[in-house]
């Protein structure tokens, strides 16, 4: 049987932002225009019904990448292709990091959930659909009459998920959806997301810096550093045998109950400023394996025999 086409195809995507000083200040000081590359030549694909997770430190470009996929921002280079199961358009919804700020405090929950529904849907059908969605995410149909402040953080995130499902989404963009929640509530929301994916065949683009959460959720994993993808592949492979020095250092931060005193590679140097990027590999100032070529020549993503891709001069195969 022929494999399904990717739901999302990101090809050589780039996004730059102008961070220049005001024109009059540049004129007086003679300073040039300056820009920051938030996303730099990123490519990956997300298959229907799977979870692709993007991982990296703060400022690596994860959220900018999410906005580009959502169409909330335009790329400077490259493209995002979206293809539904039937070859038609892909319906996208987002679940944001802050479940408080993402809901209108003046609207009852039922109105917030119904907002993405078709405008020609009659009132009775809307109420029935809202009740169904509330039950789907583990809440009561009677909660539709309440306001956001009457719910806990975890319940508000469930409401945000129900609202995303109300738009009949094919693709959910989950931008740090559990980072504002305590650990026990995180587990409830993650289990809900997994259950919904199994039942409804949803596709997730999952953005996080929490590797324990990512390990539970992801089918494939992309590691970003300063706007670039440095390693990408099946999650079980990258967690089991990370190859890129940056990926290895990230994985070393995950607690290991069986081996809490394991040796860890020291992390050297600070992250370079996006306004003053080093030549060659941007990770070379921090990398324990850096060679002369790393400081001169930028490594490109290449395929490996284990089904992953890596951008590193120092790693074979």
For each residue, the residues with C-beta under 8 A, 3 or more apart:
1:
2:
3: 47
4: 47 48 85
5: 83
6: 9 45 46 47 48 83
7: 46 47 48 82 83 84 85 90 170 171 203
8: 45 46 52 69 80 81 82 90 171 203 205
9: 6 45 80 81 82 83
10: 13 42 43 44 45 65 68 69 78 79 80 81
11: 43 78 79 80 81
12: 41 42 43 77 78 79
13: 10 39 41 42 43 65 68 75 77 78 79 80
14: 37 39 40 41 42 75 76 77 78
15: 37 38 39 61 64 68 73 75 76
16: 35 36 37 38 76
17: 35 36 38
18: 33 34 35
19: 34 35 36 275
20: 26 31 32 33 34 35
21: 25 26 29 31 34
22: 25 26
23: 26 27
24: 27 28
25: 21 22 28 29 31
26: 20 21 22 23 29 30 31 32 33
27: 23 24 30
28: 24 25
29: 21 25 26
30: 26 27
31: 20 21 25 26 34
32: 20 26
33: 18 20 26
34: 18 19 20 21 31 275
35: 16 17 18 19 20
36: 16 17 19 274 275
37: 14 15 16 40 227 274 277
38: 15 16 17 61 64 227 274
39: 13 14 15 42 61 64 65 68 75 227
40: 14 37 61 226 227 228
41: 12 13 14 77 78 228
42: 10 12 13 14 39 61 65 78 224 227 228 229
43: 10 11 12 13 78 229 301
44: 10 52 220 222 229 232
45: 6 8 9 10
46: 6 7 8 50 52 171 203 205 220
47: 3 4 6 7 50 203 219
48: 4 6 7 85 170 201 203
49: 197 201 202 203
50: 46 47 203 204 219 220
51: 197 203 204 205 206 217 218 219 220
52: 8 44 46 204 205 206 218 219 220 221 222
53: 206 207 208 214 217 218 220 221 222 235
54: 62 65 66 205 206 207 208 222 224
55: 62 208 209 211 214 221 222 223 224 250
56: 60 61 62 209 223 224 225
57: 60 209 225 271
58: 209
59: 226 271 274
60: 56 57 224 225 226 227
61: 15 38 39 40 42 56 64 65 224 226 227
62: 54 55 56 65 66 175 207 209 224
63: 66 67 175 207
64: 15 38 39 61 67 68 73
65: 10 13 39 42 54 61 62 68 69 207 224
66: 54 62 63 69 70 94 173 175 205 207
67: 63 64 70 72 73
68: 10 13 15 39 64 65 71 72 73 74 75 80
69: 8 10 65 66 80 92 173 205
70: 66 67 92 94 173
71: 68 80 92
72: 67 68
73: 15 64 67 68
74: 68
75: 13 14 15 39 68 78 79 80
76: 14 15 16
77: 12 13 14 41
78: 10 11 12 13 14 41 42 43 75
79: 10 11 12 13 75
80: 8 9 10 11 13 68 69 71 75
81: 8 9 10 11
82: 7 8 9 89 90 92 171
83: 5 6 7 9 87 90
84: 7 87 88 89 90 91 170
85: 4 7 48 170
86:
87: 83 84
88: 84
89: 82 84
90: 7 8 82 83 84 170 171
91: 84 167 168 169 170 171
92: 69 70 71 82 169 170 171 172 173
93: 116 163 164 165 167 169 171 172 173
94: 66 70 164 172 173 174 175
95: 102 157 160 161 164 172 173 174 175 177
96: 99 101 102 160 175 177
97: 175 176 177 179 180
98: 101 102 180
99: 96 102 103 153 154 156 157 159 160 180 181
100: 103 148 153 156 180
101: 96 98
102: 95 96 98 99 160
103: 99 100 107 109 112 148 156 159 160
104: 107 112 148
105: 147 148 149
106: 147
107: 103 104 111 112 147 148
108: 111 112 144 145 146 147
109: 103 112 113 134 143 144 145 146 147 148 151 159
110: 113 114 127 130 144 145
111: 107 108 114 115
112: 103 104 107 108 109 115 148 159 163
113: 109 110 130 133 134 144 159 162 163 166
114: 110 111 117 126 129 130 166
115: 111 112 163 166
116: 93 163 164 166 167
117: 114 121 126 129 166 167
118: 121
119:
120:
121: 117 118 125 126 129
122: 125 126
123: 126 127
124: 127 128
125: 121 122 128 129
126: 114 117 121 122 123 129 130
127: 110 123 124 130 131 144
128: 124 125 131 132
129: 114 117 121 125 126 132 133 166
130: 110 113 114 126 127 133 134 141 144 162 166
131: 127 128 134 135 141 144
132: 128 129 135 136
133: 113 129 130 136 137 162 163 165 166
134: 109 113 130 131 137 139 140 141 143 144 159 162
135: 131 132 138 139 140 141
136: 132 133 162 165 196
137: 133 134 158 159 161 162 165 192 196
138: 135 158 188 192
139: 134 135 143 155 158 159 162
140: 134 135 143
141: 130 131 134 135 144
142: 145
143: 109 134 139 140 146 151 159
144: 108 109 110 113 127 130 131 134 141
145: 108 109 110 142
146: 108 109 143 150 151
147: 105 106 107 108 109 150
148: 100 103 104 105 107 109 112 151 156 159
149: 105
150: 146 147
151: 109 143 146 148 155 156 159
152: 155 156 185
153: 99 100 156 157 180 181 182 185
154: 99 157 158 181 185 188 189
155: 139 151 152 158 159
156: 99 100 103 148 151 152 153 159 160
157: 95 99 153 154 160 161 177 178 181 185 189
158: 137 138 139 154 155 161 162 189 192
159: 99 103 109 112 113 134 137 139 143 148 151 155 156 162 163
160: 95 96 99 102 103 156 157 163 164 177
161: 95 137 157 158 164 165 172 189 192 193 196
162: 113 130 133 134 136 137 139 158 159 165 166
163: 93 112 113 115 116 133 159 160 166 167
164: 93 94 95 116 160 161 167 169 172
165: 93 133 136 137 161 162 168 169 196 200
166: 113 114 115 116 117 129 130 133 162 163
167: 91 93 116 117 163 164
168: 91 165
169: 91 92 93 164 165 172 202
170: 7 48 84 85 90 91 92 202 203
171: 7 8 46 82 90 91 92 93 202 203 204 205
172: 92 93 94 95 161 164 169 202 203 204 205
173: 66 69 70 92 93 94 95 204 205 207
174: 94 95 177 193 204 205 206 207
175: 62 63 66 94 95 96 97 207
176: 97 179 180 207 208 209
177: 95 96 97 157 160 174 189 193 206
178: 157 181 185 186 189 190 208 210 213
179: 97 176 208 209 210
180: 97 98 99 100 153 176
181: 99 153 154 157 178 185 186 189
182: 153 185 186
183: 186 187
184: 187 188
185: 152 153 154 157 178 181 182 188 189
186: 178 181 182 183 189 190 213
187: 183 184 190 191
188: 138 154 184 185 191 192
189: 154 157 158 161 177 178 181 185 186 192 193
190: 178 186 187 193 194 213 216 217
191: 187 188 194 195
192: 137 138 158 161 188 189 195 196
193: 161 174 177 189 190 196 197 204 217
194: 190 191 197 198 216 217
195: 191 192 198 199
196: 136 137 161 165 192 193 199 200 202
197: 49 51 193 194 200 201 202 203 204
198: 194 195
199: 195 196
200: 165 196 197
201: 48 49 197
202: 49 169 170 171 172 196 197
203: 7 8 46 47 48 49 50 51 170 171 172 197
204: 50 51 52 171 172 173 174 193 197 217
205: 8 46 51 52 54 66 69 171 172 173 174
206: 51 52 53 54 174 177 214 217 218
207: 53 54 62 63 65 66 173 174 175 176
208: 53 54 55 176 178 179 211 213 214
209: 55 56 57 58 62 176 179
210: 178 179 213 214
211: 55 208 214 215 250 251 253 254
212: 215 216 254 255
213: 178 186 190 208 210 216 217
214: 53 55 206 208 210 211 217 218 221 235
215: 211 212 218 235 239 254
216: 190 194 212 213
217: 51 53 190 193 194 204 206 213 214
218: 51 52 53 206 214 215 221 235
219: 47 50 51 52 234 235
220: 44 46 50 51 52 53 232 233 234 235
221: 52 53 55 214 218 232 233 234 235 238 239
222: 44 52 53 54 55 229 231 232
223: 55 56 229 230 231 232 238 244 246 247 250
224: 42 54 55 56 60 61 62 65 227 228 229 230
225: 56 57 60 228 230 246 282 283
226: 40 59 60 61 271 272 274 277 282 283
227: 37 38 39 40 42 60 61 224 274
228: 40 41 42 224 225 282 311
229: 42 43 44 222 223 224 232 301 309 311
230: 223 224 225 244 246 247 283 310 311 312
231: 222 223 238 242 243 244 246 247 308 309 310 311 312
232: 44 220 221 222 223 229 301 308 309 310
233: 220 221 237 238 304 306 307 308 309
234: 219 220 221 237 238 307 308
235: 53 214 215 218 219 220 221 238 239
236: 239 240
237: 233 234 240 241 306 307 308
238: 221 223 231 233 234 235 241 242 247 251 308
239: 215 221 235 236 242 251
240: 236 237
241: 237 238 306
242: 231 238 239 247 248 250 251
243: 231 247 248 304 308 310 312 315
244: 223 230 231 247 248 310 311 312 315
245: 248 249 265 283 287 288 289 312 314
246: 223 225 230 231 249 250 283 286 287
247: 223 230 231 238 242 243 244 250 251
248: 242 243 244 245 251 252 265
249: 245 246 252 253 265 267
250: 55 211 223 242 246 247 253
251: 211 238 239 242 247 248 254
252: 248 249 264 265
253: 211 249 250
254: 211 212 215 251
255: 212 260
256: 259 260 262
257: 260
258:
259: 256 262
260: 255 256 257
261:
262: 256 259
263:
264: 252
265: 245 248 249 252 288
266: 288
267: 249 286
268: 285 286 288
269: 285 286
270:
271: 57 59 226 286
272: 226 276 277 278 282 285
273: 276 277
274: 36 37 38 59 226 227 277
275: 19 34 36
276: 272 273
277: 37 226 272 273 274 282
278: 272 281 282 284 285 295
279: 295 296
280: 284 293 294 295 296 297 298
281: 278 284 287 290 294 295 297 298 299 311 312 313
282: 225 226 228 272 277 278
283: 225 226 230 245 246 286 287 290
284: 278 280 281 287 290 294 295
285: 268 269 272 278 290
286: 246 267 268 269 271 283
287: 245 246 281 283 284 290 294 314
288: 245 265 266 268
289: 245 294 312 314 315
290: 281 283 284 285 287 294 295 314
291: 294 295 313 314
292: 295 296
293: 280 296 297 313
294: 280 281 284 287 289 290 291 297 299 313 314
295: 278 279 280 281 284 290 291 292
296: 279 280 292 293
297: 280 281 293 294 313
298: 280 281
299: 281 294 311 312 313
300: 311
301: 43 229 232 309 310 311
302: 309 310 311
303: 308 309
304: 233 243 307 308 309 310 317
305: 317
306: 233 237 241 317
307: 233 234 237 304
308: 231 232 233 234 237 238 243 303 304
309: 229 231 232 233 301 302 303 304
310: 230 231 232 243 244 301 302 304 315
311: 228 229 230 231 244 281 299 300 301 302
312: 230 231 243 244 245 281 289 299 315
313: 281 291 293 294 297 299
314: 245 287 289 290 291 294
315: 243 244 289 310 312
316:
317: 304 305 306
